[in-house]
Amino acid sequence: MWANGTEVRLGSRNTTIQLLADAISPLLFMDKPVVDQTVLSGTFDFTVEFTNDLSPGPGPSSPDAPPPAPRGTALLNAVREQLGLKLVSSKAPIRTIVIDHVERPSEN
């Protein structure tokens, strides 16, 4: 990953779609995992460029002017536009570890 201020370039070689999903999940600041539901198999080389600061530029020149547009491309838009992958919020089964009981070890 390369970052220059707010511009970020994320890329990899020989990467599965699930590894890509695992890489972008923390960047989305979501409390849900990204699950690969594509039918794509094999490995891919990719590069995606996005802006991690979408704050608007300088304010409007007059009170009647429309608000300024955000600068750069958000990660969700970059994934769709540059990689052709669409992230959709849905329910899906995921693997997780559940600890239902804990005991202190007995002294020997």
DSSP file (Angstrom, degrees, kcal/mol; ACC not computed):
  #  RESIDUE AA STRUCTURE BP1 BP2  ACC     N-H-->O    O-->H-N    N-H-->O    O-->H-N    TCO  KAPPA ALPHA  PHI   PSI    X-CA   Y-CA   Z-CA
    1    1 A M              0   0    0      0, 0.0     2,-0.4     0, 0.0     9,-0.2   0.000 360.0 360.0 360.0 139.0    0.0    0.0    0.0
    2    2 A W  E     -A    9   0A   0      7,-3.0     7,-3.4     2,-0.0     2,-0.4  -0.980 360.0-173.7-124.3 135.6    1.2    3.5   -0.9
    3    3 A A  E     -A    8   0A   0     -2,-0.4     2,-0.4     5,-0.2     5,-0.2  -0.996  13.6-179.1-133.3 137.5   -0.1    6.7    0.6
    4    4 A N  E >  S-A    7   0A   0      3,-2.9     3,-1.9    -2,-0.4     2,-0.8  -0.838  72.3 -57.8-132.7  93.4    0.6   10.3   -0.3
    5    5 A G  T 3  S-     0   0    0     -2,-0.4    47,-0.0     1,-0.3    46,-0.0  -0.604 123.9 -15.7  69.8-110.4   -1.4   12.6    2.0
    6    6 A T  T 3  S+     0   0    0     -2,-0.8    46,-2.7    -3,-0.1     2,-0.4   0.521 116.8  97.1-103.9  -7.8   -4.9   11.5    1.3
    7    7 A E  E <   -AB   4  51A   0     -3,-1.9    -3,-2.9    44,-0.2     2,-0.4  -0.700  54.7-172.2 -84.3 130.5   -4.2    9.6   -1.9
    8    8 A V  E     -AB   3  50A   0     42,-3.3    42,-2.6    -2,-0.4     2,-0.5  -0.973  14.1-165.3-126.7 137.5   -3.8    5.8   -1.4
    9    9 A R  E     -AB   2  49A   0     -7,-3.4    -7,-3.0    -2,-0.4     2,-0.5  -0.988   9.7-174.9-121.1 121.3   -2.7    3.1   -3.8
   10   10 A L  E     + B   0  48A   0     38,-3.0    38,-3.0    -2,-0.5     2,-0.3  -0.966  16.3 154.4-117.4 128.0   -3.4   -0.5   -2.8
   11   11 A G  E     + B   0  47A   0     -2,-0.5     2,-0.3    36,-0.3    36,-0.2  -0.979  14.6 173.2-151.6 162.2   -2.2   -3.3   -5.0
   12   12 A S  E     - B   0  46A   0     34,-2.2    34,-2.6    -2,-0.3     2,-0.3  -0.981  21.1-131.6-162.5 161.4   -1.1   -7.0   -5.0
   13   13 A R  E    S+     0   0A   0     -2,-0.3    32,-0.2    32,-0.2    31,-0.0  -0.909  85.0  10.9-119.3 151.1   -0.1   -9.8   -7.2
   14   14 A N  E    S+     0   0A   0     -2,-0.3     2,-0.4     1,-0.2    31,-0.2   0.906  88.8 156.4  51.2  50.3   -1.4  -13.4   -7.2
   15   15 A T  E     - B   0  44A   0     29,-2.8    29,-2.2    -3,-0.2    -1,-0.2  -0.879  38.5-134.7-111.9 135.7   -4.2  -12.5   -4.8
   16   16 A T     >  -     0   0    0     -2,-0.4     4,-1.9    27,-0.2     5,-0.1  -0.428  28.2-112.1 -79.0 163.1   -7.5  -14.3   -4.4
   17   17 A I  H  > S+     0   0    0     25,-0.4     4,-2.5    23,-0.2     5,-0.1   0.876 118.9  55.1 -63.1 -37.1  -10.7  -12.4   -4.2
   18   18 A Q  H  > S+     0   0    0      2,-0.2     4,-2.6     1,-0.2    -1,-0.2   0.889 105.9  51.1 -66.0 -37.2  -11.1  -13.3   -0.5
   19   19 A L  H  > S+     0   0    0      2,-0.2     4,-1.8     1,-0.2    -1,-0.2   0.886 110.0  50.2 -65.2 -37.3   -7.6  -11.9    0.3
   20   20 A L  H  X S+     0   0    0     -4,-1.9     4,-2.1     2,-0.2     5,-0.2   0.926 110.5  49.8 -62.7 -44.4   -8.7   -8.7   -1.5
   21   21 A A  H  X S+     0   0    0     -4,-2.5     4,-1.7     1,-0.2    -2,-0.2   0.910 110.5  49.9 -60.1 -43.2  -11.9   -8.6    0.6
   22   22 A D  H  < S+     0   0    0     -4,-2.6    -1,-0.2     1,-0.2    -2,-0.2   0.838 110.8  51.1 -64.3 -32.6   -9.8   -9.2    3.8
   23   23 A A  H  < S+     0   0    0     -4,-1.8     4,-0.4     1,-0.2    -2,-0.2   0.872 114.8  39.8 -74.5 -37.4   -7.5   -6.3    2.8
   24   24 A I  H  X S+     0   0    0     -4,-2.1     4,-1.1     1,-0.2     3,-0.3   0.716  96.2  80.4 -87.5 -18.8  -10.2   -3.7    2.1
   25   25 A S  T ><>S+     0   0    0     -4,-1.7     5,-0.9     1,-0.2     3,-0.9   0.920  95.5  44.0 -55.2 -49.2  -12.5   -4.6    5.0
   26   26 A P  G >45S+     0   0    0      0, 0.0     3,-0.9     0, 0.0    -1,-0.2   0.810 108.7  59.5 -67.3 -25.6  -10.5   -2.7    7.7
   27   27 A L  G 345S+     0   0    0     -4,-0.4    -2,-0.2    -3,-0.3    48,-0.1   0.715  99.4  57.4 -72.9 -19.2  -10.2    0.2    5.3
   28   28 A L  G <<5S-     0   0    0     -4,-1.1    -1,-0.2    -3,-0.9    -3,-0.1   0.550 101.1-135.0 -86.2  -8.2  -14.0    0.6    5.1
   29   29 A F  T < 5 +     0   0    0     -3,-0.9     2,-0.3    -4,-0.4    -2,-0.1   0.879  52.3 151.1  54.5  41.3  -14.2    1.0    8.9
   30   30 A M      < -     0   0    0     -5,-0.9    -1,-0.2     2,-0.2    -2,-0.1  -0.711  53.1-141.8-101.2 154.2  -17.1   -1.5    9.0
   31   31 A D  S    S+     0   0    0     -2,-0.3    -1,-0.1    -3,-0.1    -2,-0.0   0.296  84.4  75.4 -93.2   9.5  -18.0   -3.7   11.9
   32   32 A K  S    S-     0   0    0     -7,-0.1    -2,-0.2     0, 0.0     2,-0.1  -0.912  84.0-116.2-119.3 146.8  -18.9   -6.5    9.4
   33   33 A P        -     0   0    0      0, 0.0     2,-0.6     0, 0.0   -11,-0.1  -0.423  24.9-119.1 -75.8 157.6  -16.5   -8.7    7.4
   34   34 A V        -     0   0    0    -13,-0.2     2,-0.4    -2,-0.1    -9,-0.1  -0.891  32.3-159.8 -95.7 122.3  -16.4   -8.5    3.6
   35   35 A V        -     0   0    0     -2,-0.6     2,-0.7   -14,-0.1   -17,-0.0  -0.885  17.6-124.5-109.9 131.6  -17.3  -12.0    2.3
   36   36 A D        +     0   0    0     -2,-0.4   -18,-0.1     1,-0.2   -19,-0.0  -0.638  38.4 161.6 -74.5 112.3  -16.4  -13.2   -1.2
   37   37 A Q        +     0   0    0     -2,-0.7    -1,-0.2    55,-0.0     2,-0.1   0.128  39.8 110.0-116.3  17.8  -19.6  -14.2   -3.0
   38   38 A T  S    S-     0   0    0      2,-0.1    47,-0.0     1,-0.1    -2,-0.0  -0.379  70.9-132.7 -79.1 169.0  -18.2  -14.1   -6.5
   39   39 A V        +     0   0    0     -2,-0.1     2,-0.4     2,-0.1    -1,-0.1   0.091  64.7 128.5-106.3  20.6  -17.7  -17.3   -8.4
   40   40 A L        -     0   0    0      2,-0.0     2,-0.3   -24,-0.0   -23,-0.2  -0.622  36.5-175.1 -80.5 130.7  -14.2  -16.1   -9.4
   41   41 A S        +     0   0    0     -2,-0.4     2,-0.1   -25,-0.1    -2,-0.1  -0.771  40.3  39.0-119.2 168.5  -11.4  -18.6   -8.8
   42   42 A G  S    S-     0   0    0     -2,-0.3   -25,-0.4   -28,-0.0     2,-0.3  -0.452  89.6 -59.0  91.2-167.1   -7.7  -18.3   -9.1
   43   43 A T        -     0   0    0     -2,-0.1     2,-0.3   -27,-0.1   -27,-0.2  -0.839  44.6-163.8-120.1 157.1   -5.4  -15.4   -8.4
   44   44 A F  E     -B   15   0A   0    -29,-2.2   -29,-2.8    -2,-0.3     2,-0.4  -0.949  18.5-133.1-138.1 153.2   -5.4  -11.9   -9.7
   45   45 A D  E     +     0   0A   0     -2,-0.3     2,-0.3   -32,-0.2   -32,-0.2  -0.905  39.1 169.1-100.8 136.4   -3.0   -8.9   -9.9
   46   46 A F  E     -B   12   0A   0    -34,-2.6   -34,-2.2    -2,-0.4     2,-0.3  -0.989  26.6-170.6-148.0 156.9   -4.8   -5.6   -9.0
   47   47 A T  E     -B   11   0A   0     -2,-0.3     2,-0.4   -36,-0.2   -36,-0.3  -0.968  10.7-177.0-142.6 132.8   -4.2   -2.0   -8.1
   48   48 A V  E     -B   10   0A   0    -38,-3.0   -38,-3.0    -2,-0.3     2,-0.4  -1.000   8.5-159.5-132.6 134.5   -6.8    0.4   -6.8
   49   49 A E  E     +B    9   0A   0     -2,-0.4     2,-0.3   -40,-0.2   -40,-0.2  -0.945  24.0 152.0-115.9 132.9   -6.3    4.1   -6.1
   50   50 A F  E     -B    8   0A   0    -42,-2.6   -42,-3.3    -2,-0.4     2,-0.5  -0.922  41.6-110.2-150.4 172.5   -8.6    6.0   -3.8
   51   51 A T  E     -B    7   0A   0     22,-3.5    24,-0.3    -2,-0.3   -44,-0.2  -0.941  13.1-165.8-111.8 128.3   -8.8    8.9   -1.5
   52   52 A N  S    S+     0   0    0    -46,-2.7     2,-0.5    -2,-0.5   -45,-0.1   0.436  80.3  62.4 -93.9   2.2   -9.1    8.3    2.2
   53   53 A D        +     0   0    0    -47,-0.4    -1,-0.2    18,-0.1    18,-0.2  -0.912  54.3 170.0-125.9 103.5  -10.1   12.0    3.0
   54   54 A L        +     0   0    0     -2,-0.5     3,-0.1    16,-0.1    -1,-0.1   0.036  27.6 138.8-102.1  26.7  -13.3   12.9    1.3
   55   55 A S        -     0   0    0     15,-0.1    16,-0.9     1,-0.1    -2,-0.1  -0.444  61.1-101.8 -67.4 145.3  -13.7   16.2    3.1
   56   56 A P  B     -C   70   0B   0      0, 0.0     3,-0.1     0, 0.0    -1,-0.1  -0.236  33.5-115.8 -67.3 158.7  -14.9   18.9    0.7
   57   57 A G        -     0   0    0     12,-0.8    -3,-0.0     1,-0.2    14,-0.0   0.217  68.1 -27.5 -71.8-158.0  -12.5   21.5   -0.7
   58   58 A P  S    S-     0   0    0      0, 0.0    -1,-0.2     0, 0.0     3,-0.1  -0.175  82.0 -94.5 -57.0 151.2  -12.8   25.2    0.0
   59   59 A G        -     0   0    0      1,-0.1    -2,-0.0    -3,-0.1     0, 0.0  -0.026  52.9 -74.2 -63.5 169.1  -16.3   26.5    0.8
   60   60 A P        -     0   0    0      0, 0.0    -1,-0.1     0, 0.0     4,-0.0  -0.267  35.5-126.6 -65.8 153.4  -18.6   28.0   -1.7
   61   61 A S  S    S+     0   0    0     -3,-0.1    -2,-0.1     1,-0.1     3,-0.0   0.744  92.2  21.7 -74.5 -22.9  -17.9   31.5   -3.0
   62   62 A S  S >  S-     0   0    0      4,-0.1     3,-1.3     1,-0.1    -1,-0.1  -0.960  82.4-112.1-140.0 159.4  -21.4   32.7   -2.1
   63   63 A P  T 3  S+     0   0    0      0, 0.0    -1,-0.1     0, 0.0    -2,-0.0   0.769 117.5  52.4 -62.6 -24.4  -24.2   31.6    0.3
   64   64 A D  T 3  S+     0   0    0      2,-0.1    -3,-0.0    -3,-0.0     0, 0.0   0.570  87.2 103.5 -87.9  -9.3  -26.4   30.6   -2.7
   65   65 A A  S <  S-     0   0    0     -3,-1.3     0, 0.0     1,-0.1     0, 0.0  -0.409  82.5-101.9 -72.7 148.8  -23.7   28.5   -4.4
   66   66 A P        -     0   0    0      0, 0.0    -4,-0.1     0, 0.0    -1,-0.1  -0.326  47.0 -91.6 -65.8 153.9  -24.0   24.7   -4.1
   67   67 A P        -     0   0    0      0, 0.0    -8,-0.1     0, 0.0     2,-0.0  -0.323  51.7 -94.8 -64.3 150.6  -21.8   23.0   -1.6
   68   68 A P        -     0   0    0      0, 0.0     3,-0.1     0, 0.0    -9,-0.0  -0.323  39.1-114.1 -67.2 148.5  -18.4   21.8   -2.9
   69   69 A A        -     0   0    0      1,-0.1   -12,-0.8    -3,-0.1   -14,-0.0  -0.486  38.5 -93.9 -77.9 151.2  -18.1   18.2   -4.1
   70   70 A P  B     -C   56   0B   0      0, 0.0     2,-0.3     0, 0.0   -15,-0.1  -0.329  42.4-117.2 -61.3 149.0  -15.8   15.8   -2.1
   71   71 A R  S    S-     0   0    0    -16,-0.9   -18,-0.1   -18,-0.2   -20,-0.1  -0.682  70.1  -0.6 -88.3 142.3  -12.3   15.6   -3.5
   72   72 A G  S    S-     0   0    0     -2,-0.3     2,-0.5   -22,-0.1   -22,-0.0  -0.143  92.8 -58.4  81.5-173.7  -11.0   12.2   -4.9
   73   73 A T        -     0   0    0      4,-0.0   -22,-3.5     3,-0.0    -2,-0.1  -0.942  45.5-128.7-115.6 128.0  -12.6    8.8   -5.1
   74   74 A A     >  -     0   0    0     -2,-0.5     4,-2.7   -24,-0.2     5,-0.2  -0.337  27.7-111.2 -69.6 156.6  -14.0    6.9   -2.1
   75   75 A L  H  > S+     0   0    0    -24,-0.3     4,-2.7     1,-0.2     5,-0.2   0.900 116.6  53.1 -57.9 -44.5  -12.8    3.3   -1.7
   76   76 A L  H  > S+     0   0    0      1,-0.2     4,-1.7     2,-0.2    -1,-0.2   0.920 113.0  43.9 -59.3 -43.3  -16.3    1.8   -2.5
   77   77 A N  H  > S+     0   0    0      2,-0.2     4,-3.3     1,-0.2     5,-0.3   0.896 112.5  52.7 -68.0 -39.5  -16.4    3.8   -5.7
   78   78 A A  H  X>S+     0   0    0     -4,-2.7     4,-2.9     1,-0.2     5,-0.7   0.901 108.0  50.5 -63.9 -41.2  -12.8    2.9   -6.6
   79   79 A V  H  X5S+     0   0    0     -4,-2.7     6,-1.8     3,-0.2     4,-1.1   0.907 116.6  42.0 -62.7 -41.0  -13.4   -0.8   -6.1
   80   80 A R  H  X5S+     0   0    0     -4,-1.7     4,-0.8    -5,-0.2    -2,-0.2   0.947 122.6  37.2 -70.7 -48.4  -16.5   -0.7   -8.3
   81   81 A E  H  <5S+     0   0    0     -4,-3.3    -3,-0.2     2,-0.1    -2,-0.2   0.886 127.8  31.3 -74.2 -40.2  -15.0    1.6  -11.0
   82   82 A Q  H  <5S+     0   0    0     -4,-2.9    -3,-0.2    -5,-0.3    -2,-0.1   0.800 133.0  26.6 -92.7 -31.0  -11.4    0.3  -11.2
   83   83 A L  H  <<S-     0   0    0     -4,-1.1    -3,-0.2    -5,-0.7    -2,-0.1   0.583  94.8-126.4-108.2 -13.7  -11.9   -3.4  -10.3
   84   84 A G     <  +     0   0    0     -4,-0.8     2,-0.4    -5,-0.5    -4,-0.2   0.733  65.9 131.0  74.5  21.7  -15.4   -4.0  -11.5
   85   85 A L        -     0   0    0     -6,-1.8     2,-0.5   -47,-0.0    -1,-0.3  -0.908  44.5-152.9-111.1 136.3  -16.5   -5.4   -8.1
   86   86 A K        -     0   0    0     -2,-0.4     2,-0.6    -3,-0.1    -9,-0.1  -0.925   6.5-145.8-111.3 127.7  -19.6   -4.2   -6.3
   87   87 A L        -     0   0    0     -2,-0.5     2,-0.4   -11,-0.2    -7,-0.0  -0.820  21.6-175.6 -92.9 123.6  -19.8   -4.4   -2.5
   88   88 A V        -     0   0    0     -2,-0.6     2,-0.5     2,-0.0    -2,-0.0  -0.969  26.1-125.5-123.5 132.8  -23.4   -5.1   -1.4
   89   89 A S        +     0   0    0     -2,-0.4     2,-0.3   -55,-0.0   -55,-0.0  -0.656  54.3 132.6 -76.9 123.5  -24.6   -5.2    2.2
   90   90 A S        -     0   0    0     -2,-0.5     2,-0.4     2,-0.0    -2,-0.0  -0.947  56.6 -92.4-157.7 174.2  -26.3   -8.6    2.8
   91   91 A K        +     0   0    0     -2,-0.3    -2,-0.0     2,-0.0     0, 0.0  -0.826  47.1 158.7 -99.0 137.8  -26.4  -11.5    5.2
   92   92 A A        -     0   0    0     -2,-0.4     2,-0.2     2,-0.0    -2,-0.0  -0.988  44.5 -96.7-152.9 150.7  -24.2  -14.4    4.7
   93   93 A P        -     0   0    0      0, 0.0     2,-0.3     0, 0.0    -2,-0.0  -0.488  43.3-173.5 -69.4 140.3  -22.8  -17.3    6.8
   94   94 A I        -     0   0    0     -2,-0.2     2,-0.4   -59,-0.0   -59,-0.0  -0.949  26.3-113.3-131.8 155.2  -19.3  -16.6    8.1
   95   95 A R        +     0   0    0     -2,-0.3     2,-0.3     2,-0.0     0, 0.0  -0.734  45.9 159.1 -87.3 133.7  -16.9  -18.8   10.0
   96   96 A T        -     0   0    0     -2,-0.4     2,-0.5     2,-0.0    -2,-0.0  -0.981  38.9-117.7-150.2 158.3  -16.2  -17.6   13.6
   97   97 A I        -     0   0    0     -2,-0.3     2,-0.5     2,-0.0    -2,-0.0  -0.870  26.1-166.4-101.6 131.3  -14.9  -19.0   16.8
   98   98 A V        -     0   0    0     -2,-0.5     2,-0.7     0, 0.0    -2,-0.0  -0.976   7.8-159.5-119.6 126.1  -17.2  -19.1   19.8
   99   99 A I        +     0   0    0     -2,-0.5     3,-0.1     1,-0.1    -2,-0.0  -0.916  16.7 170.4-103.1 112.9  -15.9  -19.7   23.4
  100  100 A D        +     0   0    0     -2,-0.7     2,-0.3     1,-0.2    -1,-0.1   0.528  62.8  25.1-102.3  -5.9  -18.9  -20.8   25.5
  101  101 A H        -     0   0    0      2,-0.0     2,-0.4     0, 0.0    -1,-0.2  -0.959  56.7-175.4-159.4 137.9  -17.1  -21.9   28.6
  102  102 A V        +     0   0    0     -2,-0.3     2,-0.4    -3,-0.1    -3,-0.0  -1.000   5.4 179.6-136.3 135.3  -13.8  -21.1   30.4
  103  103 A E        -     0   0    0     -2,-0.4     3,-0.1     3,-0.0    -2,-0.0  -0.980  32.4-112.6-130.9 147.5  -12.3  -22.6   33.5
  104  104 A R        -     0   0    0     -2,-0.4     2,-0.1     1,-0.1    -2,-0.0  -0.532  44.3-102.9 -71.0 143.9   -9.1  -21.9   35.3
  105  105 A P        -     0   0    0      0, 0.0     2,-0.1     0, 0.0    -1,-0.1  -0.396  37.9-111.7 -66.9 145.7   -6.6  -24.8   35.1
  106  106 A S        -     0   0    0      1,-0.1     2,-0.2    -2,-0.1    -3,-0.0  -0.486  31.9-109.0 -76.6 149.1   -6.4  -26.9   38.3
  107  107 A E              0   0    0     -2,-0.1    -1,-0.1     1,-0.1     0, 0.0  -0.565 360.0 360.0 -77.5 141.2   -3.2  -26.8   40.3
  108  108 A N              0   0    0     -2,-0.2    -1,-0.1     0, 0.0    -2,-0.0   0.418 360.0 360.0 -95.3 360.0   -1.0  -30.0   40.1
